[in-house]
Amino acid sequence: MTSPPFDYGRHDEGRGMNYWRHDPALRKEARRVYPEDEFEWAEDRLDEFGAVVGDTIADNADVIDERGPELSTYDERGNVANEVYYHPAQRENERLTYERGVVADAFRPPPGRDEPLGLVHTLTMQLLLSYVDAGFVCPVSMTAGAALVLRNHDEDGHLDDYFEGLTSRNRDDRIEGAMFLTEEQGGSDVGANETVAEPVGDPSETRTYELTGEKWFCSNIDAQGTLVLARRAGAPEGTKGLSLFLVPHETRDGELNDQLYRRLKDKLGTISVPTGEVEFRGAEGHLVGEPERGFEYMTTMLNWERVTNAVGAVGIMGRALVESKVQAANREAFGRPIREYPLMKRDLVEMAVDYEAALAFSLEAGRWLDRYERDRDDREAFRLMRTLTPIAKLRTARMAVENASYAMEIQGGNGYVADFVTHRLLRDAQVLPIWEGTSNVLSLDLLRTLEREDAHEALLPLVEGFLADAEHPYLEPLAETVSEEFASLQEATLALAAGDDDYAQHEAKRLADYVFDVVTASLLLSNAQRELDEDDDARKAVVAERFVRHMLTTPSARGIADRDAPALEHFDAVVRHAPLDPAMLGEPAPADD
Ligand SMILES: Cc1cc2nc3c(=O)[nH]c(=O)nc-3n(C[C@H](O)[C@H](O)[C@H](O)COP(=O)(O)OP(=O)(O)OC[C@H]3O[C@@H](n4cnc5c(N)ncnc54)[C@H](O)[C@@H]3O)c2cc1C
């Protein structure tokens, strides 16, 4: 078994390796957020999945990036064909991933268990998958999301056959999900949707409708389990008037649905998922749940998508980090491997801290979402899921762009060339802040949650609980710093809640960042204490210290004259995961703020 401290110089590039084994931070976070019995069952499977992702799926992902899906809108006789061609490498990746239960395990008891696993399992597998193909995480995530919507809202079960397909692990009956919300006149402003739905037959009896209109961004365009928002005649304007329909690629009779896949978008990245424009021309749609509650139902999917976006971002950051470590171990400049230079040591330590911060926060959001989806009466879980989700998506998406960009720089000129994976990482990362809600839209969502759910109150026991864990003398003063910041954060939150709307909106993104910094700092401190207690390892204490210092203090002269350089002292611990003897922890430098 590959064990730390890792020798990244053994690798030519950041693959052909088992990402699960090479990521002790992920393994520990997963152990924290899974229920114990589920983690016990999952551990070997994640280990096996990490190996397949790092090998065959990674190789296929390179092929797919060059030979992405192609659309034939018409056949040779001019009839609508709506046919998407996928390279065999893509088909193989689908099989390798779905058969391993990425979606199925969260909805049906997998082999060896009487109960399904929680959604944190799907999230962890998606995170690993995103190390090699963030584009493919999109259909996987929408498949799970569509299944979740049907499980929660298709109360009379008239769409059970679709639910079965979405949650199947077998190639023969497996289908994928998608969601078509965005229209040309509005993506953020979903209430501006103009697609209409006409009942087929008596409106009081039928659940079948014909949809007419256009959708402007449709990822996984040919999915069989596509959820679509549309408005019935006479329904109110805005999101309140939208109903939700399942609009399949083929009807239950095996006929092509009445829609036209106009063209695929020529995108910067996420090549493996075909994103296109769809014209509904009287397409058959099955009403999900009750009419005019479509947007409410879609929030189930949107929350899920946003957390998966966050773990997707973490996967990209994980790959960017591992590629950078391998490069730094192998590349020589001025006669030495570049990892020996202080600036490069610092770069890698900072990337590792960023990665572990994004990882901890995202899986914490995932933990609450999972808990809520296990019990939708759990108000605490709901409020925390609603608060943490937009922030996780917002912040990690930006972090992924920055880290992918810096990883490109660490590769030097090669990093900018399409032959090297950093090229794809940056292209893929760039969509993360845009789809599933832009940073501004997510910040406004946070404001709404604070107002409607008093979500800041739910943060109180969470953050205080984490801080109370941090008892070690090295961690205690750091916890005090975070505690003071938490008090200031609460003041800021109340000021915005009481303030006028325009000002609150003006500050909303900064508030989201502030919540991220405080919650993450407290969580990393709690994790650090656990690793001290359980593993006698002080590595995470250094990671937590770096995060607190960097995000929540403002040392004089920016700390440049402080002679505080843990990247020089603890490089092997932080970057190569060498265990760190707690006796090596000095006093944390005073927080000069
Ligand atoms: C590759 C890709 C795949 C996609 N796949 C899908 C899909 O499968 N299904 C789907 O439904 N959609 C999909 N989308 C669409 C995506 O969700 C939207 O593009 C996104 O939500 C933004 O909407 P918009 O493009 O209409 O931009 P707009 O809503 O016009 O936003 C433009 C800018 O205005 C800002 N803005 C908007 N409102 C406010 C406000 N109140 N305050 C401050 N700033 C504001 C936004 O932050 C943004 O910066 C996809 C997009 C991409 C790029």
The ligand as an ORCA input file, in Angstrom:
! r2SCAN-3c Opt
* xyz 0 1
  C     -21.677     24.869    -19.841
  C     -23.000     25.280    -19.304
  C     -23.967     24.313    -19.080
  C     -25.206     24.678    -18.577
  N     -26.149     23.708    -18.396
  C     -27.394     24.052    -17.969
  C     -28.415     23.071    -17.815
  O     -28.188     21.893    -18.022
  N     -29.634     23.470    -17.435
  C     -29.937     24.769    -17.197
  O     -31.063     25.067    -16.855
  N     -28.982     25.737    -17.330
  C     -27.731     25.398    -17.701
  N     -26.754     26.363    -17.840
  C     -27.129     27.749    -17.673
  C     -26.612     28.412    -16.416
  O     -27.232     27.872    -15.287
  C     -26.866     29.908    -16.567
  O     -26.057     30.363    -17.633
  C     -26.553     30.687    -15.314
  O     -27.469     30.347    -14.310
  C     -26.577     32.184    -15.531
  O     -27.735     32.575    -16.216
  P     -27.633     33.492    -17.523
  O     -26.700     32.836    -18.476
  O     -29.004     33.772    -18.018
  O     -26.958     34.810    -17.033
  P     -27.713     36.042    -16.346
  O     -28.736     35.544    -15.415
  O     -28.150     36.972    -17.407
  O     -26.539     36.672    -15.514
  C     -25.584     37.568    -16.094
  C     -24.813     38.226    -14.952
  O     -25.717     38.994    -14.173
  C     -25.534     38.701    -12.806
  N     -26.810     38.884    -12.123
  C     -28.015     38.386    -12.448
  N     -28.930     38.783    -11.552
  C     -28.288     39.551    -10.638
  C     -28.686     40.245     -9.469
  N     -29.957     40.228     -9.037
  N     -27.752     40.926     -8.774
  C     -26.474     40.946     -9.179
  N     -26.039     40.325    -10.276
  C     -26.928     39.619    -11.002
  C     -25.058     37.255    -12.762
  O     -24.363     36.999    -11.559
  C     -24.169     37.232    -13.985
  O     -22.884     37.678    -13.640
  C     -25.489     26.024    -18.301
  C     -24.508     26.995    -18.524
  C     -23.275     26.631    -18.993
  C     -22.239     27.683    -19.225
*
